[in-house]
């Protein structure tokens, strides 16, 4: 059984930066890709960023383009989300998720709170 363990988020001021990490623990881990999602109070789960595991091709939500960067370290089974120029509207619980080769999100992290103050 694979577990995705996220680093702690935190509280930062607007304009600041934060890096999240998500490490897969398990005997085997070979996803199609890994994604980041977020969910703020009153909102549904929102897609943030994705990376294909083999090629490194990335995709971002329009709201974070130019500010967030997703990357991965395959040797460590870890995906990162570098968040720069943070805004109060980025405040949410952030989740990592692995996507299988049949298009299913099969594993999810526990979620970590990111709060951006104005």
WOVENZI-V376252 format. One record per pair of residues at least 12 apart in sequence whose ideal C-beta (glycine too) atoms are under 10 Angstrom apart, sorted by the first residue. I is the first residue (numbers start at 1). GAP is how many residues later the second one is. Records with the same first field share a line. If there is no record, write none. Layout:
BEGIN
I: GAP / GAP
END
This chain:
BEGIN
1: 24 / 25 / 26 / 106
2: 22 / 23 / 24 / 25 / 26 / 27 / 29 / 75 / 96 / 104 / 105
3: 20 / 21 / 22 / 23 / 26 / 104 / 105 / 106 / 107
4: 18 / 19 / 20 / 21 / 22 / 25 / 30 / 73 / 74 / 75 / 91 / 92 / 93 / 94 / 103 / 104 / 105 / 106
5: 16 / 17 / 18 / 19 / 20 / 73 / 91 / 104 / 105
6: 14 / 15 / 16 / 17 / 30 / 73 / 75 / 88 / 89 / 90 / 102 / 103 / 104 / 105 / 106
7: 12 / 13 / 14 / 15 / 16 / 71 / 73 / 74 / 89 / 102 / 105
8: 12 / 13 / 104 / 105 / 106
9: 74 / 82 / 83 / 84 / 85 / 102 / 103 / 104 / 105 / 106
10: 102 / 103 / 104 / 105 / 106
11: 80 / 102 / 103 / 104 / 105 / 106
12: 71 / 74 / 78 / 79 / 102 / 103 / 104 / 105
13: 73 / 75 / 102 / 103 / 104 / 105
14: 71 / 72 / 73 / 74 / 75 / 76 / 102 / 103 / 104
15: 69 / 70 / 71 / 72 / 101 / 103
16: 67 / 68 / 69 / 70 / 100 / 101
17: 50 / 65 / 66 / 67 / 68 / 69
18: 63 / 64 / 65 / 66 / 68 / 72 / 76 / 96 / 97 / 98
19: 50 / 52 / 61 / 62 / 63 / 64 / 65
20: 16 / 48 / 50 / 59 / 60 / 61 / 62 / 63 / 74 / 75 / 76 / 89 / 92 / 94
21: 50 / 52 / 55 / 57 / 58 / 59 / 60 / 61 / 75 / 88 / 91
22: 12 / 13 / 14 / 50 / 55 / 56 / 57 / 58 / 59 / 72 / 73 / 74 / 75 / 76 / 85 / 86 / 87 / 88 / 90
23: 50 / 53 / 54 / 55 / 56 / 57 / 73 / 86
24: 52 / 53 / 54 / 55 / 72 / 74 / 83 / 85
25: 52
26: 51 / 81
28: 49
29: 24 / 45 / 48 / 69 / 78
30: 23 / 24 / 44 / 47 / 68 / 70 / 71
31: 20 / 21 / 22 / 23 / 41 / 46 / 48 / 66 / 67 / 68 / 69 / 70 / 74 / 75 / 76
32: 18 / 20 / 21 / 22 / 66 / 67 / 68 / 69 / 70 / 71 / 72 / 74
33: 17 / 18 / 19 / 20 / 21 / 22 / 23 / 24 / 25 / 26 / 37 / 39 / 46 / 64 / 65 / 66 / 67 / 68 / 72
34: 15 / 16 / 17 / 18 / 19 / 36 / 38 / 43 / 44 / 45 / 46 / 47 / 62 / 63 / 64 / 65 / 71 / 73 / 75
35: 12 / 13 / 14 / 15 / 16 / 24 / 35 / 44 / 46 / 60 / 61 / 62 / 63 / 64 / 70 / 73
36: 12 / 13 / 14 / 15 / 24 / 25 / 28 / 32 / 34 / 43 / 44 / 45 / 47 / 58 / 59 / 60 / 61 / 73
37: 12 / 13 / 24 / 55 / 56 / 57 / 58 / 59 / 60 / 68 / 71 / 72 / 74
38: 23 / 25 / 26 / 43 / 52 / 53 / 54 / 55 / 56 / 57 / 73 / 74 / 76
39: 53 / 54 / 55 / 56 / 72
40: 49 / 50 / 51 / 52 / 53 / 74
41: 50 / 51 / 52
43: 49
45: 47 / 48 / 50 / 52
46: 15 / 17 / 18 / 46 / 48
47: 12 / 13 / 14 / 16 / 17 / 50
48: 12 / 13 / 15 / 16 / 20 / 22 / 33 / 35 / 42 / 44 / 46 / 47 / 48
49: 12 / 15 / 16 / 19 / 20 / 21 / 22 / 30 / 32 / 33 / 34 / 47
50: 20 / 29 / 47 / 49
51: 18 / 19 / 20 / 21 / 28 / 29 / 30 / 48
52: 20 / 47
53: 19 / 21 / 24 / 26 / 45 / 46 / 48
54: 20
56: 14 / 15 / 16 / 18
58: 12 / 13 / 14
63: 24 / 26 / 27
64: 17 / 19 / 20 / 21 / 22 / 23 / 26
66: 18 / 19
67: 15 / 16 / 17 / 18 / 19 / 20 / 23
68: 13 / 14 / 15 / 16 / 17 / 18 / 22
69: 12 / 13 / 14 / 15
70: 12 / 26
77: 21
78: 18
79: 17 / 18 / 19 / 30
80: 16
81: 13 / 15 / 33
83: 31 / 33
86: 28 / 29 / 30 / 31
87: 29 / 31
88: 27 / 28 / 29 / 30
89: 27 / 29
90: 24 / 25 / 26
91: 22 / 23 / 24 / 25 / 26 / 27
92: 19 / 20 / 21 / 22 / 23 / 24
93: 17 / 18 / 19 / 20 / 21 / 22
94: 15 / 17 / 18 / 19 / 20
95: 13 / 14 / 15 / 16 / 17
96: 12 / 13 / 14 / 15 / 16
97: 12
END
